[in-house]
Protein backbone atom coordinates (compact mmCIF):
# COMPACT_ATOMS: atom_id res chain seq x y z
CA UNK A 1 0.00 0.00 0.00
CA UNK A 2 1.28 3.45 -0.86
CA UNK A 3 1.90 5.96 1.90
CA UNK A 4 1.95 9.62 2.69
CA UNK A 5 5.30 10.56 4.19
CA UNK A 6 6.26 13.59 6.23
CA UNK A 7 10.04 13.82 5.99
CA UNK A 8 12.23 16.08 8.08
CA UNK A 9 15.32 17.13 6.13
CA UNK A 10 17.19 19.11 8.78
CA UNK A 11 18.29 22.69 8.37
CA UNK A 12 20.53 22.87 5.35
CA UNK A 13 23.19 20.20 5.03
CA UNK A 14 22.04 17.25 2.83
CA UNK A 15 24.45 14.98 4.70
CA UNK A 16 22.43 15.41 7.89
CA UNK A 17 19.37 13.54 6.64
CA UNK A 18 18.83 10.18 8.32
CA UNK A 19 19.49 6.95 6.42
CA UNK A 20 15.78 6.19 6.74
CA UNK A 21 14.86 9.51 5.13
CA UNK A 22 17.28 8.97 2.23
CA UNK A 23 15.97 5.45 1.56
CA UNK A 24 12.38 6.65 1.52
CA UNK A 25 13.14 9.65 -0.70
CA UNK A 26 14.41 7.24 -3.36
CA UNK A 27 10.95 5.72 -3.78
CA UNK A 28 8.82 8.88 -3.66
CA UNK A 29 6.63 9.56 -6.71
CA UNK A 30 5.10 12.89 -5.69
CA UNK A 31 6.70 15.70 -3.67
CA UNK A 32 4.51 18.50 -2.37
CA UNK A 33 6.14 21.93 -2.50
CA UNK A 34 4.51 24.40 -0.09
CA UNK A 35 4.03 27.97 -1.16
CA UNK A 36 3.44 30.40 1.70
CA UNK A 37 3.81 33.53 -0.40
CA UNK A 38 7.27 34.24 1.00
CA UNK A 39 10.18 35.33 -1.15
CA UNK A 40 12.17 32.08 -0.94
CA UNK A 41 11.89 28.82 -2.81
CA UNK A 42 11.48 25.43 -1.16
CA UNK A 43 14.50 25.11 1.08
CA UNK A 44 13.44 21.58 2.05
CA UNK A 45 13.35 20.45 -1.59
CA UNK A 46 16.77 21.94 -2.31
CA UNK A 47 18.23 20.00 0.63
CA UNK A 48 16.69 16.67 -0.42
CA UNK A 49 16.66 16.85 -4.21
CA UNK A 50 19.86 14.84 -4.76
CA UNK A 51 18.20 11.81 -3.17
CA UNK A 52 14.97 11.94 -5.19
CA UNK A 53 14.16 9.97 -8.34
CA UNK A 54 14.81 11.81 -11.60
CA UNK A 55 11.17 11.46 -12.66
CA UNK A 56 9.69 12.59 -9.34
CA UNK A 57 6.72 14.91 -9.81
CA UNK A 58 6.68 18.24 -7.95
CA UNK A 59 3.26 19.58 -6.95
CA UNK A 60 2.81 23.08 -5.57
CA UNK A 61 0.35 23.48 -2.71
CA UNK A 62 -0.74 26.80 -1.28
CA UNK A 63 -0.36 27.50 2.43
CA UNK A 64 -1.10 31.18 2.60
CA UNK A 65 -0.74 33.50 5.59
CA UNK A 66 -4.38 34.55 5.31
CA UNK A 67 -5.36 36.20 8.63
CA UNK A 68 -8.78 34.52 8.44
CA UNK A 69 -8.50 31.15 10.18
CA UNK A 70 -11.57 29.73 8.42
CA UNK A 71 -9.97 30.40 5.05
CA UNK A 72 -6.74 28.77 6.11
CA UNK A 73 -8.63 25.70 7.33
CA UNK A 74 -10.38 25.39 3.95
CA UNK A 75 -7.03 25.63 2.23
CA UNK A 76 -5.58 22.87 4.42
CA UNK A 77 -8.47 20.54 3.65
CA UNK A 78 -8.03 21.22 -0.06
CA UNK A 79 -4.34 20.34 0.18
CA UNK A 80 -5.15 17.13 2.06
CA UNK A 81 -7.49 16.21 -0.79
CA UNK A 82 -4.59 16.65 -3.23
CA UNK A 83 -2.56 14.17 -1.17
CA UNK A 84 -5.44 11.69 -1.09
CA UNK A 85 -5.92 11.96 -4.85
CA UNK A 86 -2.35 10.80 -5.50
CA UNK A 87 -2.59 8.09 -2.86
CA UNK A 88 -5.66 6.73 -4.63
CA UNK A 89 -3.54 6.60 -7.79
CA UNK A 90 -1.08 4.31 -5.94
CA UNK A 91 1.61 6.96 -5.63
CA UNK A 92 3.98 7.46 -2.74
CA UNK A 93 3.55 11.07 -1.65
CA UNK A 94 5.95 13.10 0.48
CA UNK A 95 5.81 16.46 2.17
CA UNK A 96 9.34 17.66 2.87
CA UNK A 97 9.92 19.98 5.78
CA UNK A 98 12.98 21.69 7.17
CA UNK A 99 13.85 20.70 10.71
CA UNK A 100 11.51 18.12 12.23
CA UNK A 101 8.00 17.47 10.89
CA UNK A 102 6.46 17.72 14.36
CA UNK A 103 8.01 21.05 15.37
CA UNK A 104 6.08 24.04 13.99
CA UNK A 105 5.74 22.39 10.59
CA UNK A 106 3.11 22.97 7.93
CA UNK A 107 3.07 19.19 7.56
CA UNK A 108 0.99 18.95 10.74
CA UNK A 109 -1.88 20.78 9.02
CA UNK A 110 -1.95 18.11 6.33
CA UNK A 111 -1.75 15.33 8.87
CA UNK A 112 -4.80 16.51 10.79
CA UNK A 113 -6.92 16.64 7.62
CA UNK A 114 -5.99 13.35 5.92
CA UNK A 115 -8.42 10.46 6.32
CA UNK A 116 -7.37 7.68 8.71
CA UNK A 117 -7.95 5.12 5.96
CA UNK A 118 -4.60 6.11 4.45
CA UNK A 119 -1.24 5.00 5.79
CA UNK A 120 1.05 7.74 7.05
CA UNK A 121 4.68 7.63 8.15
CA UNK A 122 6.56 10.53 9.68
CA UNK A 123 10.35 10.61 9.52
CA UNK A 124 12.01 12.79 12.12
CA UNK A 125 14.62 15.37 11.20
CA UNK A 126 17.15 17.51 13.01
CA UNK A 127 15.56 20.70 14.32
CA UNK A 128 17.30 24.06 14.10
CA UNK A 129 17.97 24.26 17.82
CA UNK A 130 19.41 20.73 18.01
CA UNK A 131 21.64 21.54 15.05
CA UNK A 132 22.72 24.83 16.61
CA UNK A 133 23.53 23.21 19.94
CA UNK A 134 25.55 20.35 18.46
CA UNK A 135 27.46 22.22 15.76
CA UNK A 136 28.63 24.93 18.16
CA UNK A 137 29.15 22.58 21.13
CA UNK A 138 26.73 24.49 23.35
CA UNK A 139 24.53 22.18 25.47
CA UNK A 140 20.79 22.80 25.45
CA UNK A 141 20.35 21.48 28.99
CA UNK A 142 22.60 20.16 31.73
CA UNK A 143 21.55 18.21 34.82
CA UNK A 144 18.24 19.55 36.16
CA UNK A 145 18.10 22.65 33.96
CA UNK A 146 14.84 23.55 32.23
CA UNK A 147 14.29 24.19 28.52
CA UNK A 148 11.55 26.11 26.72
CA UNK A 149 10.83 26.53 23.02
CA UNK A 150 9.37 29.96 22.38
CA UNK A 151 8.07 31.10 18.98
CA UNK A 152 7.69 34.86 18.83
CA UNK A 153 4.30 36.21 17.75
CA UNK A 154 2.48 39.50 18.03
CA UNK A 155 0.85 38.73 21.41
CA UNK A 156 3.97 37.21 22.96
CA UNK A 157 5.08 38.72 26.28
CA UNK A 158 8.77 37.89 25.95
CA UNK A 159 9.81 38.92 29.47
CA UNK A 160 7.08 36.85 31.04
CA UNK A 161 7.79 33.85 28.79
CA UNK A 162 11.47 33.60 29.66
CA UNK A 163 11.04 34.20 33.37
CA UNK A 164 12.04 31.23 35.53
CA UNK A 165 13.45 29.15 32.63
CA UNK A 166 17.15 28.20 32.49
CA UNK A 167 17.45 27.81 28.70
CA UNK A 168 15.15 29.22 26.03
CA UNK A 169 15.11 28.42 22.32
CA UNK A 170 13.58 31.41 20.56
CA UNK A 171 12.27 30.88 17.04
CA UNK A 172 10.82 33.30 14.49
CA UNK A 173 12.99 36.01 16.05
CA UNK A 174 12.52 38.35 13.09
CA UNK A 175 8.90 38.97 14.10
CA UNK A 176 9.76 40.88 17.30
CA UNK A 177 13.52 41.28 17.20
CA UNK A 178 13.69 44.81 18.61
CA UNK A 179 11.54 43.89 21.59
CA UNK A 180 13.52 40.69 22.13
CA UNK A 181 16.81 42.58 22.22
CA UNK A 182 15.36 45.11 24.66
CA UNK A 183 14.11 42.40 27.03
CA UNK A 184 17.45 40.57 26.95
CA UNK A 185 19.23 43.75 27.99
CA UNK A 186 16.67 44.56 30.70
CA UNK A 187 17.05 41.10 32.21
CA UNK A 188 20.85 41.10 32.01
CA UNK A 189 20.95 38.35 29.40
CA UNK A 190 22.37 40.23 26.42
CA UNK A 191 25.66 38.27 26.69
CA UNK A 192 24.00 34.90 27.27
CA UNK A 193 22.83 34.26 23.71
CA UNK A 194 23.87 32.79 20.40
CA UNK A 195 21.86 33.64 17.29
CA UNK A 196 22.29 31.67 14.08
CA UNK A 197 20.83 32.98 10.82
CA UNK A 198 20.44 30.69 7.79
CA UNK A 199 21.82 27.74 9.76
CA UNK A 200 23.66 25.14 7.69
CA UNK A 201 23.51 27.19 4.51
CA UNK A 202 26.20 29.08 2.59
CA UNK A 203 24.80 32.36 3.92
CA UNK A 204 25.01 31.24 7.56
CA UNK A 205 25.86 33.94 10.08
CA UNK A 206 26.53 33.54 13.81
CA UNK A 207 26.12 36.30 16.39
CA UNK A 208 26.84 36.58 20.09
CA UNK A 209 26.24 40.34 20.08
CA UNK A 210 22.77 41.26 18.83
CA UNK A 211 23.82 44.88 18.32
CA UNK A 212 25.78 43.71 15.28
CA UNK A 213 22.58 42.86 13.37
CA UNK A 214 20.52 45.09 11.13
CA UNK A 215 17.24 45.11 13.05
CA UNK A 216 15.24 45.52 9.86
CA UNK A 217 16.91 42.69 7.98
CA UNK A 218 16.71 39.56 10.14
CA UNK A 219 16.38 36.38 8.02
CA UNK A 220 13.24 34.29 8.52
CA UNK A 221 15.42 31.24 9.21
CA UNK A 222 16.98 32.49 12.44
CA UNK A 223 17.13 30.72 15.79
CA UNK A 224 18.35 32.10 19.10
CA UNK A 225 19.47 30.15 22.15
CA UNK A 226 19.37 31.94 25.51
CA UNK A 227 21.44 30.24 28.23
CA UNK A 228 21.06 32.08 31.50
CA UNK A 229 23.98 30.09 32.91
CA UNK A 230 26.21 31.76 30.35
CA UNK A 231 27.56 31.16 26.84
CA UNK A 232 31.18 32.26 27.29
CA UNK A 233 32.55 29.00 28.71
CA UNK A 234 31.35 27.09 25.63
CA UNK A 235 32.99 29.37 23.08
CA UNK A 236 36.33 27.57 23.45
CA UNK A 237 35.42 25.13 20.68
CA UNK A 238 34.23 27.79 18.23
CA UNK A 239 36.83 28.76 15.65
C-alpha positions in Angstrom: 0.0 0.0 0.0 1.3 3.5 -0.9 1.9 6.0 1.9 1.9 9.6 2.7 5.3 10.6 4.2 6.3 13.6 6.2 10.0 13.8 6.0 12.2 16.1 8.1 15.3 17.1 6.1 17.2 19.1 8.8 18.3 22.7 8.4 20.5 22.9 5.3 23.2 20.2 5.0 22.0 17.3 2.8 24.4 15.0 4.7 22.4 15.4 7.9 19.4 13.5 6.6 18.8 10.2 8.3 19.5 7.0 6.4 15.8 6.2 6.7 14.9 9.5 5.1 17.3 9.0 2.2 16.0 5.4 1.6 12.4 6.6 1.5 13.1 9.6 -0.7 14.4 7.2 -3.4 10.9 5.7 -3.8 8.8 8.9 -3.7 6.6 9.6 -6.7 5.1 12.9 -5.7 6.7 15.7 -3.7 4.5 18.5 -2.4 6.1 21.9 -2.5 4.5 24.4 -0.1 4.0 28.0 -1.2 3.4 30.4 1.7 3.8 33.5 -0.4 7.3 34.2 1.0 10.2 35.3 -1.2 12.2 32.1 -0.9 11.9 28.8 -2.8 11.5 25.4 -1.2 14.5 25.1 1.1 13.4 21.6 2.0 13.3 20.5 -1.6 16.8 21.9 -2.3 18.2 20.0 0.6 16.7 16.7 -0.4 16.7 16.9 -4.2 19.9 14.8 -4.8 18.2 11.8 -3.2 15.0 11.9 -5.2 14.2 10.0 -8.3 14.8 11.8 -11.6 11.2 11.5 -12.7 9.7 12.6 -9.3 6.7 14.9 -9.8 6.7 18.2 -8.0 3.3 19.6 -6.9 2.8 23.1 -5.6 0.4 23.5 -2.7 -0.7 26.8 -1.3 -0.4 27.5 2.4 -1.1 31.2 2.6 -0.7 33.5 5.6 -4.4 34.6 5.3 -5.4 36.2 8.6 -8.8 34.5 8.4 -8.5 31.1 10.2 -11.6 29.7 8.4 -10.0 30.4 5.0 -6.7 28.8 6.1 -8.6 25.7 7.3 -10.4 25.4 3.9 -7.0 25.6 2.2 -5.6 22.9 4.4 -8.5 20.5 3.6 -8.0 21.2 -0.1 -4.3 20.3 0.2 -5.2 17.1 2.1 -7.5 16.2 -0.8 -4.6 16.7 -3.2 -2.6 14.2 -1.2 -5.4 11.7 -1.1 -5.9 12.0 -4.9 -2.3 10.8 -5.5 -2.6 8.1 -2.9 -5.7 6.7 -4.6 -3.5 6.6 -7.8 -1.1 4.3 -5.9 1.6 7.0 -5.6 4.0 7.5 -2.7 3.6 11.1 -1.7 6.0 13.1 0.5 5.8 16.5 2.2 9.3 17.7 2.9 9.9 20.0 5.8 13.0 21.7 7.2 13.8 20.7 10.7 11.5 18.1 12.2 8.0 17.5 10.9 6.5 17.7 14.4 8.0 21.0 15.4 6.1 24.0 14.0 5.7 22.4 10.6 3.1 23.0 7.9 3.1 19.2 7.6 1.0 19.0 10.7 -1.9 20.8 9.0 -2.0 18.1 6.3 -1.8 15.3 8.9 -4.8 16.5 10.8 -6.9 16.6 7.6 -6.0 13.4 5.9 -8.4 10.5 6.3 -7.4 7.7 8.7 -8.0 5.1 6.0 -4.6 6.1 4.4 -1.2 5.0 5.8 1.1 7.7 7.0 4.7 7.6 8.2 6.6 10.5 9.7 10.4 10.6 9.5 12.0 12.8 12.1 14.6 15.4 11.2 17.1 17.5 13.0 15.6 20.7 14.3 17.3 24.1 14.1 18.0 24.3 17.8 19.4 20.7 18.0 21.6 21.5 15.1 22.7 24.8 16.6 23.5 23.2 19.9 25.6 20.4 18.5 27.5 22.2 15.8 28.6 24.9 18.2 29.2 22.6 21.1 26.7 24.5 23.3 24.5 22.2 25.5 20.8 22.8 25.4 20.3 21.5 29.0 22.6 20.2 31.7 21.6 18.2 34.8 18.2 19.6 36.2 18.1 22.6 34.0 14.8 23.5 32.2 14.3 24.2 28.5 11.6 26.1 26.7 10.8 26.5 23.0 9.4 30.0 22.4 8.1 31.1 19.0 7.7 34.9 18.8 4.3 36.2 17.7 2.5 39.5 18.0 0.9 38.7 21.4 4.0 37.2 23.0 5.1 38.7 26.3 8.8 37.9 25.9 9.8 38.9 29.5 7.1 36.9 31.0 7.8 33.9 28.8 11.5 33.6 29.7 11.0 34.2 33.4 12.0 31.2 35.5 13.4 29.1 32.6 17.2 28.2 32.5 17.5 27.8 28.7 15.2 29.2 26.0 15.1 28.4 22.3 13.6 31.4 20.6 12.3 30.9 17.0 10.8 33.3 14.5 13.0 36.0 16.1 12.5 38.3 13.1 8.9 39.0 14.1 9.8 40.9 17.3 13.5 41.3 17.2 13.7 44.8 18.6 11.5 43.9 21.6 13.5 40.7 22.1 16.8 42.6 22.2 15.4 45.1 24.7 14.1 42.4 27.0 17.4 40.6 27.0 19.2 43.8 28.0 16.7 44.6 30.7 17.0 41.1 32.2 20.8 41.1 32.0 21.0 38.3 29.4 22.4 40.2 26.4 25.7 38.3 26.7 24.0 34.9 27.3 22.8 34.3 23.7 23.9 32.8 20.4 21.9 33.6 17.3 22.3 31.7 14.1 20.8 33.0 10.8 20.4 30.7 7.8 21.8 27.7 9.8 23.7 25.1 7.7 23.5 27.2 4.5 26.2 29.1 2.6 24.8 32.4 3.9 25.0 31.2 7.6 25.9 33.9 10.1 26.5 33.5 13.8 26.1 36.3 16.4 26.8 36.6 20.1 26.2 40.3 20.1 22.8 41.3 18.8 23.8 44.9 18.3 25.8 43.7 15.3 22.6 42.9 13.4 20.5 45.1 11.1 17.2 45.1 13.1 15.2 45.5 9.9 16.9 42.7 8.0 16.7 39.6 10.1 16.4 36.4 8.0 13.2 34.3 8.5 15.4 31.2 9.2 17.0 32.5 12.4 17.1 30.7 15.8 18.4 32.1 19.1 19.5 30.2 22.2 19.4 31.9 25.5 21.4 30.2 28.2 21.1 32.1 31.5 24.0 30.1 32.9 26.2 31.8 30.4 27.6 31.2 26.8 31.2 32.3 27.3 32.6 29.0 28.7 31.4 27.1 25.6 33.0 29.4 23.1 36.3 27.6 23.5 35.4 25.1 20.7 34.2 27.8 18.2 36.8 28.8 15.6 
